[in-house]
Amino acid sequence: MKNMWFLMLSVVVAALLIGAFFFVNSAPTVHAVASTKLETLSLSENEWKERLTADQFEVLRQEGTERAGSSALNKENRAGTFVCAGCDLELFRSQDKFESGTGWPSFYDVIKGHVETKRDFAMILPRTEYHCARCGGHQGHVFDDGPPPTHLRYCNNGVALKFIPDKE
């Protein structure tokens, strides 16, 4: 009886390891291009709390996620630029925004060198998290189910962004 349980446990562990291997190796390939002139912004926790709203602090500094459909930026369709709410670094151009149906502002491309990525295991299965290259503020996660030409979907927390309309 003990041998049977050991065998079953071994099979389950092996299946989990094989599954994890495929999930890790199937994540979107995102290449961040480093900017040579980008200075980083480093503030204390209290300075961030003074600078940000409570919701912005939770998302940008504690890697939280806002409720789907809660951001006014979902419906923002004017020409302009989406910037980091923490430090005003330009992250996305409006022409790269698309409606993903997820309830979060989504983009298929970023301004090169302005975001960095890392692996995130918060939901057990690995995801690719991206953050502002200047202040390190958490923006969201990138997936490989977006439209051409990149086939990427940068799924962003609206509270982590500000929209700056183009001047007419």
HELIX and SHEET records of a PDB file:
HELIX    1   1 LYS A    2  ASN A   25  1                                  24    
HELIX    2   2 GLU A   45  ARG A   51  1                                   7    
HELIX    3   3 ALA A   54  GLN A   62  1                                   9    
HELIX    4   4 ALA A   72  LYS A   75  5                                   4    
HELIX    5   5 SER A   94  ASP A   96  5                                   3    
HELIX    6   6 GLY A  158  ALA A  160  5                                   3    
SHEET    1   A 3 GLU A  90  ARG A  93  0                                        
SHEET    2   A 3 GLY A  80  CYS A  84 -1                                        
SHEET    3   A 3 LEU A 161  PRO A 165 -1                                        
SHEET    1   B 6 LYS A  97  PHE A  98  0                                        
SHEET    2   B 6 SER A 106  PHE A 107 -1                                        
SHEET    3   B 6 ARG A 153  ASN A 156 -1                                        
SHEET    4   B 6 HIS A 138  PHE A 143 -1                                        
SHEET    5   B 6 ARG A 127  CYS A 132 -1                                        
SHEET    6   B 6 VAL A 115  ASP A 120 -1                                        
END                                                                             
